[in-house]
Amino acid sequence: MKQFFIFLTTVVILPVFNSSFASSHCGFFDADCWSQKSLNPKMVVSNYDSDKAFNGTTLFGLNAKQNKSMSIIEVDMNGNIIWSYILPELIKKNRKRAGLMDIKRLPNGNTLFNVMGAGIYEINTLGEVIWQHLDQHATHDLDRLKNGNIIYIRGWVEKGEPHVVEVDSTGKVVWQWDGLEEYDIKPFSEVFSEGWIHANSVTRLKNGNTLISLRNFDMLIEVDKAGKTVWSQKFLCPARRTWRQRGVDSLYDGDHLRGCNLHEPEIQPNGNILVASHSPWTTYEITRDGEVVWEADHRDVGFTSPRSRDVDRLPNGNTLIQVDNVLYELTHDKQIVWQLEFPEIPRFSPGKMRKKYEDEPKSFWKQFKFKQLYRAQRISPK
């Protein structure tokens, strides 16, 4: 595996309160603070069945449109805000493509998140920054490993740069993957959209290998410690999806699962993989041999958008799914037992929204205060 060295900065900050963060942080239950900042999102909970749902709290992030504010919110099953954090301006300063992406509640109670255009941050419940790692290319997905290291995605980078990076607590790069040795060949080498591979998810497996989602190749791969692909699952993207260069499908003969823009593959205890797919708009659970053992089409339960980018299997067997401005919890027999909707986030991509409502006055757009809901985590009750 070729090594590409990137210059990153990691700073460990002692848990001393920083007044620059205080001005941007709303307290745990401070509804007045949220109201004053006009960042309290409208949320509608429906279909809640407390007997069948996995009860806990739900953590997610929102990016506001008007003032480009970014906030992390934790709600109970009824949609009440029980904790919130507004990201300070210093994280976003001079960042052209700043955006809150992955968010994780850690076992120690702290919250780990990344901001595209800035880096990775760990905060405590008071909003104090405990640790940070500055890499403006950190996007999509991150995890803290059992050894304390952080593994994360660099989704928008060019060919030749690392797409997955693991750093230790001091910020030293201890592992990275650039895909060049195996994928810098036609037709992979000629694909490009928002970066070369546009990796969007990473998981370190129990065997030490790494599971990576390659969005632009419509492929899931497992690589060993040397970066060699030891397993892959290809999805065939319909030809009508012409928004980026294709040609990758020409390498594959026979039957393959249909799907585009794979997101958030998650290894199950039995070794199966849960993954979100676009076109068809489906959440799959597949075996390592590519056999579908469970699937849920969002349209079958009333949603008409393909933009699902997060799926999580909950401890009771239910599945938490994100589709555009909706989070919903689905049982194994495909019954919705909890749904959280954000009316201030459009259910369509911005381009489709503009085309569909091009004759509407500017006042029409003011109802959409937030531009995206990306990742969410259901947190088990203590």
BABAKOL-266731 format. One record per residue: y, z, x of N, C-alpha, C, O in turn. Coordinates in steps of 0.02 Angstrom, whole numbers, plus 32768, in hexadecimal, padded with zeros to 4 digits. Example, Ala and Ser with C-alpha at 12.3 -4.5 7.8 and 13.67 -1.06 7.14 Angstrom:
// BABAKOL-266731
7EE4818682947F1F818682677F5B818682947F5A81A782C8/7F90816282827FCB816582AC8002818A828580398192829E/
END
This chain:
// BABAKOL-266731
7FC48000802B800080008000803E8000802C8045802C8056/80697FD1802480A77FCD804A80D38008803980D6801E7FFF/80F68021806B8123805A805F816B8042805B8182801B8085/818E8058802981D58047802081FA8089801B81F080AF7FEB/82238097804B824480D8804E828580D7802782AF80AB8031/828C81087FFC82C8810C7FD282ED814C7FE482CF817F7FF4/832E81487FE2835881807FF4836881A77FB5838D818F7F89/834E81E37FB18355820D7F768372824F7F8C836E82627FC6/838F82727F5D83AC82B47F6B838F82E67F3B839282DD7EFF/8373831C7F56835A83527F2C838183917F3E838883A17F79/839983B47F0D83BE83F17F17839D84287EEF839384207EB2/838D845F7F0E837484997EEA83AF84C87EDF83CE84DE7F0F/83BE84D67EA183F785007E9083DF85437E7783B885467E47/83F585797E9583E285BB7E7E83FC85C67E37843185AB7E25/83D885ED7E0F83EC85F57DC9842986217DC0842686577DA4/846186087DD984A286297DCF84C985FF7D9E84CB85C27DA4/84E9861F7D6E850B85F97D39854385CF7D54856C85E77D7B/854585917D41857685617D5985A685507D20859085367CED/85E585607D28861585587CF1861E85107CDD863085027CA4/861184E17D0B8618849A7CF985E584857CC685F084567C9F/85AC84A77CC5857A84997C92858984BE7C52857784A87C1C/85AA84F87C5885B785207C1C85E184FB7BE985D685027BAD/861284D57C01863F84B37BD3861D847E7BAA863684697B76/85E284677BC085BF84327B9D8580844A7B79855E84237B59/8572848B7B7F853384A47B65853E84C97B23856984F67B20/851984B77AEF851A84DC7AB184E2850F7AB284AA84FF7AC5/84F0854C7A9E84C085837A9F848485777A73848185467A4E/845485A57A788414859C7A56841D85907A0B8400856179EF/844585BA79EB844D85B679A3849585A8798F84AA85B97957/84BB858A79BC8503858379B285128544798A8525851079A5/850A854879488516850E791C856084FA791E856F84BE7918/858E852B792685D5851A792885E584EE7964860E84C07960/85C484FC799C85CE84D379D885B9848B79CB85DD845C79DC/8580848279AC8568843F799C8599841B796D85A983E17977/85B0843F793B85DD8420790A861E840A792B863883D5791C/863884357957867884257978867283E779A486A183C079AA/863883DD79C1862E83A379ED8617836579C7860E833079E5/860D836B798685F78334795B85B68315797585AC82D97971/858B83407990854B832779AA85108343798484D683367996/851D8368794F84E68383792884C8834A78FF84E7833278D0/848B83347910847082F978ED8459830A78A7844483427898/845D82D8787C844182E0783983F682D6783F83DE82A5785C/83D083057824838883027828836B830E77E38382833977BE/833882E877D2831882EF779182CD82F9779D82AC82CE77B9/82B483327787826C8340778D824B8332774A826483467715/8212830F774C81EE8300770F81A38301771D818E83027757/817B830076E9813282FC76ED81138335771480DC832E772F/8135836E7717811D83A5774080E583CB771B80EF83E676E5/80AB83CC773A807283F27720806084267755804084167787/80758463774A806D8497777D802484A7778B801484C177C0/7FF88499775B7FB184A777667F8F847377927F5E848277B4/7FA9843577927F89840077B87FAF83ED77F77F9283D17825/7FEF83FC77FA801783EC78358008841D786D7FF284557861/8015840778AC8012843578E58056845578EB808584377905/805C849378D4809C84B478CF80B484CC7913808E84E8793B/80F384C07920811284D5795F815A84BE795E817884B97928/817784B2799681BA8496799A81B6845079B98185843F79DA/81EA842879AF81EB83E479C8822983DA79F4826183E879DE/821E83C17A30825483B77A61825F836C7A68823083467A6F/829F83587A6782AF83117A6F82F6830A7A8B831C833A7A8D/830782CD7A9F834A82C07AB8836C82897A91834B825C7A76/83AE828C7A8D83D682597A6A841082437A96842D826B7ABA/841F82037A93845981E77AB6848C81D27A82847E81A67A59/84C781F17A8284FB81E27A51852181A37A65852A81957AA1/8536817C7A348558813C7A4085A281447A5185BA81297A82/85C6816B7A27860F816B7A2D862781857A70864E81637A92/861081C07A84862981DE7AC285F481DE7AF985FD81FE7B2D/85BD81BB7AED858781B57B1E856B81F97B32855182007B69/857082297B068553826B7B14850782687B0E84EC82407AE8/84E682937B34849E82987B32848B82E07B2484A7830E7B41/845C82E97AF7844B832D7AE483FF83347ADD83DC83057ACA/83E783707AED83A183837AE4839F83B67AAB83C583E67AAB/837283AB7A7C837083D57A41832883EB7A3482F983C57A3D/8321842A7A2082E084457A0B82E7845D79C38314848479B3/82BB8446799782BF84587951827D8477793A8248846B7959/8280849F7904824384B978E68227848578B58242844E78B0/81F28496789281D18466786781FB8452782B81EE841F780B/822F8479781C825C846977E4829A844477FB82C7843777D3/829E8434783C82D7840F78568312843A786A8348841F7877/830A847C786D834084A87882834584A978CE831284B178F0/838184A178E8838B84A27931838484EA794A83A785167933/835584F47979834C853779948361853B79DE8368857179F9/836A850179FD838485007A4283A284BB7A4E838984887A35/83D884B97A7583F884797A83841C847C7AC5842F84B17ADE/842584427AE28446843C7B23846A83F97B26844B83C57B1C/84AB83FA7B3284D283BD7B3B84DC83B17B8584F683DC7BA9/84C883767B9C84CC83687BE3851483657BFA853E83477BD8/852383837C33856883847C4C857E83417C67855583177C78/85C083397C6B85DC82F97C8185C982E87CC885C482AE7CDA/85BE831B7CF385B1830D7D39856F82E87D43856582C67D75/854182EF7D13850282CA7D17850E82807D0984ED82557D26/853D82717CDC8549822D7CC6857F82097CEE858781CC7CE7/85A5822C7D1685DF82117D3785CE81D37D6185A081D57D89/85F4819E7D5785ED81607D7C85A881407D768592811C7DA3/8587814D7D3E8545812F7D33854C80F87CFE855C81067CC4/853F80BA7D11854980837CE3851480817CAC8522806D7C74/84D680977CBD84A080927C8D848380D77C7F844680DD7C78/84AC81097C798494814D7C6D847181517C29848981367BF7/843881727C288413817B7BEA83DD81AF7BF283B781AE7C23/83DA81DE7BC383A782127BC3836481F47BAF836081D07B7D/833082027BD582F081E27BC882B982177BBC82B682327B85/828F82267BEC825782537BDF826E829C7BE3829C82AD7C08/824C82C67BBB825C830D7BB7821B83347BB381EF83227B8B/821383687BDB81D683907BDA81E983DB7BDB821383F07C03/81CB84027BAF81D0844A7BB3819984637BE2815E84567BD7/81AC84857C16817E849B7C4A815D84DD7C37817785017C0C/812484EF7C568103852E7C47812F856B7C538125859F7C34/815F85667C81818B859F7C9081C585A57C5E81F085D17C66/81C6857A7C2B81FB857C7BF9823785517C09826285477BDE/823B85377C468272850A7C58826684C57C3B823084B67C22/8299849B7C3E829584577C2382A384267C5B82D5842B7C7E/827683F67C62827B83C27C95828D83807C72826E836F7C40/82BE835C7C8C82D1831D7C6E82ED82EE7CA2830083037CD9/82F082AE7C91830F827E7CBE834482567C9A8340824A7C5E/837682417CC083AE821A7CA683B181DA7CCE83BE81DA7D0B/83A681A27CAC83AB81627CCE83F181587CE9842281617CC5/83F681467D298437813F7D49844D817E7D6E8482817E7D8D/842481B37D6A843881F27D8B83FD82107DB183FC820F7DEF/83CC822C7D8D8394824B7DAF836C82787D81836B826F7D44/834C82AA7DA0831E82D77D7D833A831E7D83835283327DB7/833683447D4B835483877D49832583B87D27830183A67CF8/832583F57D3F8302842C7D1E833684617D0D835C84787D38/833884767CCE836784A97CB7834184E27C97830984D97C7F/8360851D7C96834385547C71836185577C2B8387852A7C18/834F858A7C048366858C7BBF83B185977BB983CE858C7B83/83D285AD7BEE841A85B77BED843F85777C02847D85767C02/841A85447C13843A85067C28844C85047C72847084D77C88/843385347C98844085367CE0841085067D0383D485077CF6/842B84DD7D2F840184AF7D5583DC84D67D8C83FB84F47DB7/839A84D47D88837084F77DB9835D84C97DF2835684DF7E2B/835484897DE2833D84597E14835584147DFF835984057DC4/836483EA7E30837683A57E20836183767E58835D838A7E92/8353833A7E45833E83067E74836382C77E61835682AA7E2B/839082B17E8B83BC82797E7A839E82377E8F839682287ECA/838D820E7E5D837581CA7E67838C81A37E2A837281AC7DF3/83BD81787E3283DB81547DFA83A981247DD883B7810C7DA1/837081177DF9833F80EA7DDC8307810F7DB682D980EF7D9D/830B81517DB282D981777D8D82E0816A7D42831581747D26/82AA81527D2382AC813F7CDC826C81527CB8823B81667CD8/826C814C7C778232814A7C4B8207818A7C49820481AB7C15/81E6819B7C8181B281CD7C7D81B081F77CBD81BD81DD7CF4/81A082367CB5819882627CEF8169829B7CDD816282AD7CA2/814982B87D0F811D82F17D068123831F7D41812B83087D7A/811F83607D35811683907D6C80CB839B7D7580A883AD7D46/80B483907DB1806D83967DC0805B83DF7DCE808784097DD7/801A83EE7DD0800384337DDA8019844E7E1E8021848B7E25/802384227E4F803984397E91808484427E96809E84527ECC/80A884367E5E80F1843E7E5E811783FF7E6B815483FD7E62/80F483CA7E808116838A7E8C812B836A7E4A8112837C7E15/8159833A7E4F816E83127E16815982CA7E21816782AD7E56/813882AC7DEF812882657DF1815082437DBA8153825C7D81/816E820A7DC9819A81EB7D98819C819F7DA0818781837DD2/81B781807D6D81BC81377D698201811F7D7F823481417D74/820380E47D9E824180C17DAE823C807C7D8E822B804B7DB0/824A80787D4D8236803F7D25825E7FFF7D2E82447FC97D23/829D80047D4182C87FC97D4282D07FAB7D8782FC7F807D92/82A87FC07DB882B37FAB7DFD82977F657E0A826D7F4C7DE4/82AE7F467E3F829B7F037E5282587F037E77823E7F387E8B/823D7EC87E8082007EC17EA7820D7ED97EEF82417ECA7F0C/81DE7EFE7F0B81E67F187F4E81FA7F617F5081F47F817F84/82127F7B7F1982247FC17F1581EB7FE87EF481C47FCB7ECE/81E680297F0281B180517EE181BE80597E9781F780677E82/818A80517E6F819080587E268179809D7E0E818B80B37DD8/815280BE7E38813C81027E2A8145812A7E6A813481137EA0/816181677E63816F81907E9D815981D87E8E816381F17E57/813C81F87EC1812D823F7EBD815482627EF48152824E7F2E/817982977EE2819F82BD7F13818B83067F108174831F7EDD/819283297F48818583717F4881C583967F3681F783787F24/81C383D97F3981FB84017F22823A83F87F4C827184097F36/823283DD7F89826D83D17FB48288838A7FAC82BB83787FC9/826683617F84827C831C7F79825B82E97FA7826B82AE7FA4/822D83007FD2820A82D37FFF81D982A87FD781B382C27FAE/81DA82667FE481AC82397FC3816782417FE3815F8236801F/813582567FBB80F282617FD580C1822C7FBD808982287FD7/80D582037F8C80AA81CC7F7580D6819D7F4D810681B17F2C/80C6815C7F5280EA812B7F2C80BF80EC7F21809080E07F46/80D180C67EEE80AB808A7EDE80DC80527ECF810A805A7EA6/80D280187EF180FF7FE07EE680DE7FA27EC881007F737EB4/809B7FA17EC580777F6B7EA580747F297ECB80577EF97EB2/80937F267F0580997EE67F2880567ECA7F3F80497E8E7F39/802B7EF47F5A7FEE7EDC7F797FC17EB67F477FA27E857F5A/7FBF7ECE7F097F927EB07ED87FB57E837EA57F957E567E88/7FF57E8E7E9A80167E6B7E63804D7E3A7E77806B7E1A7E4C/805B7E357EB7808D7E047ECD806C7DC07ED680707DA17F0B/804B7DAA7EA0802B7D697E9D80397D4B7E59804A7D6F7E29/80337D097E54803F7CE97E1480077CFB7DE47FCD7D017DFA/80157D047DA480577CFF7D83807F7D3F7D8480B87D407D6E/80627D777D9D80867DB67D9C80C87DB37DC380FA7DD07DAE/80C77D907DFA81017D8E7E26813D7D6D7E0581767D777E1B/81317D457DD181677D1F7DB281827D417D7281AF7D277D52/81657D797D61817B7D9D7D2581B87DC77D3681BA7DE77D6A/81E87DC87D0982227DF47D1382447E007CD182557DD17CAD/824F7E3F7CC0827A7E537C89828B7E9C7C92825F7EC77C8E/82CA7EAA7C9E82E07EEF7CAA82B87F0D7CE4829B7F437CDE/82B77EE97D1A828E7EFB7D5382517ECE7D5882447EA57D2B/822A7ED67D8D81F07EAB7D9781B67EC07D6981A37E9B7D3C/819B7EFB7D7581617F137D5081777F3A7D1281557F397CDF/81AF7F5B7D1681C87F887CE281917FB97CCE817D7FBD7C93/81797FE07CFF814C80177CF0817080477CC281AD80517CC9/814D80667C93816F80937C64814A80D47C57816080FC7C2F/811180DE7C7880ED811D7C6E80BF812A7CA980A480FB7CC7/80B7816B7CBA808C817D7CF2806A81C07CE3808A81ED7CC8/802A81C57CF5800482037CEE7FD7820C7D2A7FB381DD7D3C/7FD882457D497FA982557D7F7F6982707D5F7F6B82A17D3A/7F3282517D6E7EF282627D507ECF829A7D777EE182A97DB0/7E9D82B87D587E7982F07D777E5682DA7DB77E4C83037DE4/7E42829B7DBB7E1F82837DF77E4E82707E307E3982597E64/7E8F827B7E257EC1826C7E597EDE82267E547F0F82177E76/7EC081FC7E2A7EDC81B97E1F7F1881BD7DF17F2881F27DD6/7F3981847DE77F7781827DBF7F72814B7D8B7F6381127D9B/7F81815D7D4D7F82812E7D157FCA81167D0C7FF8813E7D07/7FD480D37D0B801780B67D06801880827CD07FE9805A7CCA/804D80817CA88057804C7C76808780197C9380BF80297CA7/80717FDA7C9580997FA37CAF80B17F797C74808E7F4C7C5D/80ED7F877C5C81057F677C1F81087F1C7C2380F27EF97BF6/81247F027C5A812E7EBA7C5F80EC7E947C6980EB7E577C60/80B67EB77C7A80757E977C8080487EA67C4480107E8E7C41/80617ECE7C1480387EE27BDA7FF57EFE7BF17FC07EE97BDA/7FF97F2D7C1F7FBC7F457C407FC07F8F7C507FF67FA97C61/7F877FB17C4B7F7F7FF47C647F537FF17CA27F217FCD7CA2/7F6580157CD57F3C80157D127F32805D7D2B7F5B80897D1F/7EFB80677D4E7EEF80A47D727EEA80927DBC7EC480667DCF/7F1280B47DE57F1180A67E2D7EF980E37E527F05811C7E3C/7ED880D87E8A7EC181107EB37EF981287EE17F3181117EDD/7EE881577F0D7F1B81747F387F3981407F687F7281487F80/7F12810C7F767F2B80D77FA27F5280A27F7C7F6C80737F9A/7F5880AA7F3A7F7E807B7F127F56803F7EF97F7380107EDE/7F1480407F037EEA80097EEE7ED780127EA47EC8804A7E8E/7ED87FDB7E7E7EC57FDE7E387E797FE57E327E537FBC7E4C/7E63801B7E107E1C80277E087E07801D7DBF7DCB801D7DB0/7E3680167D927E2880097D4C7E667FEB7D2D7E9E7FFB7D40/7E5C7FBE7CFC7E957FA27CD87E807F907C917E467F817C84/7EB17F907C657EA77F797C207EE07F4B7C0F7F1A7F5F7C0E/7ECF7F0B7C037F017ED97BF27F087ED37BA77ED77ED47B82/7F467ECB7B917F557EBD7B4B7F737E777B477F9D7E667B70/7F5E7E517B167F797E0D7B0D7FB67E107AE07FB27E257AA6/7FEE7DF97AFA802C7DF97AD480337DB67AB0802B7D827AD0/80417DB57A7080497D757A4C807C7D477A6E80AF7D5E7A88/806D7D067A6D80987CD67A9080DE7CD47A74810D7CC17A97/80E67CE87A3581297CE57A1881597D177A3881967D127A2F/813D7D477A5D81697D767A7E81847D567ABD81687D5F7AF3/81BA7D327AB781D57D0A7AEE82137D2A7B0E82377D097B33/82207D697AFF825D7D877B19825A7D957B64828E7DA57B82/82207D917B82821C7D947BCA81E77D627BE281BE7D4B7BBB/81EA7D527C2181BA7D227C3D81747D3D7C3581677D787C40/81477D127C2081017D257C1880D77D007C4C80E97CFB7C86/80A07CE67C3680737CC37C64803C7CF07C7D80097CD77C97/80437D317C7780117D607C8F7FCF7D577C697F9A7D5F7C86/7FD47D467C297F987D407C007F687D0A7C187F2D7D0B7C07/7F817CDB7C407F567CA57C587F1E7CBD7C867EEE7C997C92/7F257CFA7CA07EF27D157CCD7EB67D317CA87E837D3F7CC7/7EBB7D387C667E897D5D7C427E657D317C107E837D0F7BE7/7E237D327C157DF97D0D7BE67DD57D407BBA7DCF7D7A7BCB/7DBD7D287B817D977D547B557DC37D7B7B277DFF7D6D7B1F/7DA67DAE7B097DC97DD77AD87DED7E117AF97DD27E337B24/7E2B7E1A7AE67E537E537AFD7E7A7E6E7AC37E887E4A7A92/7E8C7EAD7AC77EB47ECC7A937EF77EAA7A8E7F157E977AC1/7F107EA37A517F527E867A477F867EBE7A4D7F7D7EF47A31/7FBB7EAF7A717FF07EE17A7880237ECD7AAC80147EAA7ADC/80617EE47AA180987ED77AD080BB7F197ADF80B87F497AB8/80DD7F1A7B18810B7F527B2880E97F957B2081027FC07AFB/80B27F9F7B43808D7FDD7B3E80B880187B5580DF80137B84/80AF80507B3380D4808D7B4480A780CA7B40807C80CF7B15/80B380F97B6D809A813D7B6B804E81437B63803781657B35/802681247B8E7FDE812F7B8C7FCF81787B9E7FEC81947BCC/7FA181967B797F9281DD7B817F4681E67B837F2381D27B54/7F2D82037BB87EE6820F7BBF7ED182487B917EF1827D7B8F/7E9A823D7B6C7E7F826F7B3F7E4782977B637E2C827F7B95/7E3782D27B4A7E0282FA7B6A7DBF82D57B717D9A82E27BA0/7DB182A67B437D7282807B477D7882427B737D48821C7B79/7DB182397B947DBB82017BC07DDA81C47BA07DED81957BC2/7DDF81C47B5E7E00818D7B3B7E4B818C7B4A7E6681BC7B66/7E6C81567B387EB4814F7B457ED881417B037EC581137ADE/7F0B81687AF67F37815D7ABC7F7581387AD67F92814C7B08/7F8A81027AB47FC280DB7ACD7FE780BA7A927FC880A77A60/802880B37A9A805280917A68805980477A7C806380377AB7/8054801B7A4A805A7FD47A56808B7FB57A2580927FCD79ED/80AE7F817A3B80D77F597A0F80B27F187A00808E7EFE7A2A/80BA7EFF79C580A27EBD79B080587EB279C1804B7E8C79F0/80267ED0799F80317EF47961804E7F3A796C804A7F5779A2/806D7F53793880927F92793C80617FCB7932805E7FEA78FC/803A7FD979667FFF8002795E7FFA80367995800B802A79CF/7FE2807279827FCB80A479B27F80809D79B87F5C80A17986/7F68809279F57F20808B7A017F0480C87A247F2780E87A4D/7EC680D97A147E9E81037A407E6480D77A567E3D80BF7A2D/7E5D80CD7A987E2B809F7AB27DFF80C37AE57E1480F47B05/7DC280AA7AED7D9680C37B227DA880A07B637DD280737B64/7D8980B57B987D9580957BD97D7A804D7BDA7D8D80257C05/7D4F803D7BAA7D357FF97BA57D5F7FCE7B767D4E7F947B69/7D967FE97B5C7DC27FC27B327DAE7FC27AE97DCA7F9B7AC2/7D7F7FEC7AD57D6B7FF07A8F7D9C801B7A687DAC80537A7D/7DB480027A2F7DE280297A057DB9805979DB7D8E804579B4/7DC7809B79E37DA380CD79BC7DD080EC79867DB8810D7958/7E1180E0798B7E4080F779577E8080CF79607E9580C17999/7E9E80BC79297EDE8099792C7F0680A778EE7EEB80B578B8/7F4780A578F57F7580B078BD7FAD807E78C17FD4807E78F1/7FB28053788F7FE98022788B802380437866801A805D782F/805E8043788580988065786780A98048782380C2806C77F8/809B8009781980AB7FEA77D8807F800577A0809280047766/8043801C77B280168036777F802E807877618019808C772B/805A809A7786807580D9776D80BF80D4775D80E181077758/80D880977757811B808D773C8153807D776C818D807D7758/8143807077AC8178806277DD8176801877EF81407FFB77F7/81B07FFB77F781B57FB2780081D57F9F784381F57F6B7848/81CC7FC9787581E97FBA78B681B27FBF78EB81867FE978E6/81B57F95791F81837F98795581977FC8798D81717FD079BD/81D17FE8798881EC800C79C181CF805379C781F3808479BE/818F805779D6816E809679E38166809E7A2E814780747A4F/818180D47A4A817F80DD7A92816481217AA7816981347AE1/814881477A77812C81887A8880F6819A7A56810181987A1A/80BB81AD7A6F808581C57A45806482007A6A805881FC7AA6/805782367A46803882717A648001828B7A35800D829479FA/7FC782977A507F9282B67A2A7F9C83027A2D7FA1831F7A62/7F9E832179F37FAB836879ED7F6A838F79F07F35837379E4/7F6D83D079FE7F3083F87A067F0283F979C97EC6840279D1/7F1D83EF798D7EF383EF79517ED783AA79407EB983A2790B/7EE2837A796B7EC8833679607EF98307793F7EEC82CB793C/7F31832079267F6582F5790A7F8882CF79427F8082DF797D/7FB0829D79307FD482757961801E8274794E803082647916/80498285797F80918282797680A9823F7990809E822E79CA/80CB8218796580DE81D47974812981CA796A814581E3793A/814981A779998190819479928194814B797F8174812179A0/81BA813B794B81C980F67938821380F379278229810F78F5/823A80D17951828380CC794782A28111793B82A2813B7968/82BC811D78FE82E0815B78F182B4818E78CD82CE81BB78AC/8272818878D4824481B478B1821181D278E181F781B0790D/8204821378D881CA823378F5819C824578BC81B28262788B/815C823378C1812F8247788C80EC825E78A980D6824578DD/80CD828D7886808D82A9789B8057828F786C805D8295782F/8024827278897FF0825078637FAD827278707F9B827F78A9/7F88827F783A7F44829A78427F15826378577F2782287859/7ED7827678687EA68245787E7E97821378467E8881D97854/7E9A822A78077E8F81FC77CE7ECF81DB77B67ED281C0777F/7F0381DE77E07F4281B977D77F6C81D1779C7F8781A97775/7F70821177957F9C823077647FD7824E77897FCF827477B8/8014823C77738050825A7791805782A27778805A82AE773C/805B82D177A880608318779580A1833777AF80AD837277A5/80CA830E77CF810D832577E4813482E777FA811982BB781B/817382E577E6819D82AC77F781E582C37801820082E877D8/820282AF7838824882BF7848826D827E7853825B8256787E/82A18273782B82C68234782E830F8242783E832B82747829/832D82147864837282197879839A81DF785C839881A87877/83BD81E9782483E281B27804841781937831842D815B7825/842E81B878648464819E788E844B817478C98471816378F6/840A816478C983EE813678FA83D480F978D483AD810078A5/83E880BC78E883D1808178C38386807878CB8368808978FE/8367805D7896831F804F7898830F800C78B782D57FF978BD/83427FE878CB83387FA778E983567FA6792F83807FD0793F/83407F777959835F7F6F799A83A77F59799083B77F39795D/83D47F6979BE841B7F5879B684277F0E79A884517EFE797E/84017EE279CA840B7E9A79BE83FA7E867977841F7E607958/83C37EA0795C83B07E90791883E17EB078E683F07E9278B2/83F97EEB78F7842A7F0B78CB84697EE178C684837ED6788F/84827ECA78FF84C07EA378FF84B87E6278D784E57E4F78B2/847E7E4278DF84737E0378BC846C7E0E787184887DE97849/84477E42785E843A7E4F781784797E6677F384837E5577B8/84A47E8C781684DF7EA877F585207E8E781585517EB27818/851F7E4F782B85597E34784F85977E2F782385CF7E2D783D/858F7E2E77E185C97E2977B585E57E6C779E86177E70777B/85C37EA277B485DA7EE477A086197EF877C886207EE57802/86467F2077A986817F3777CE866E7F6A780386377F847805/869F7F77783086917FA67867867E7FEB784D8659800F786E/86977FFD78138688803F77F7863D804777EA8623807F77E9/861A800F77E085D2801277D485AE8031780F857D80567806/85C58021784B85A28036788785AE807F7899858A809B78C2/85E0809D787B85F180E2788B85BB8114787585B9814C788D/859080FE7847855B812B7830852681367865850081667863/85228108789684F0810D78CA850F812F79088528810D7934/850C8171790A852B8195794184FF8197797F8518819F79B7/84BD81907975848F819579AD846A815279B5845B81317984/845D813F79F3844280FD79FF83F780FB7A0A83D880C57A03/83D881347A1A839081307A22836E81747A22838C81A77A34/833181737A0C830281AB7A1282C981907A3B82A981607A27/82BB81AF7A75828B81917AA3824A81B97AA8821581A07A97/824E81F67ABE8213821F7AC8821A82627AA38252827A7A98/81E2827E7A9081E182BF7A6F81A382E67A85817282C87A9A/81A683287A7F816E83537A928167838A7A5D819783AD7A4E/812B83917A42811D83CA7A16810784047A4280D883FE7A69/8129843B7A3A811D84767A6380F484A97A3C810784BB7A04/80BD84C07A58809284EF7A3780B585327A3080DA85477A5D/80AA855679F880C6859979F180A685C87A23806B85C17A33/80CD85F77A3C80B286267A6D8086865A7A4B806B86867A6C/
END
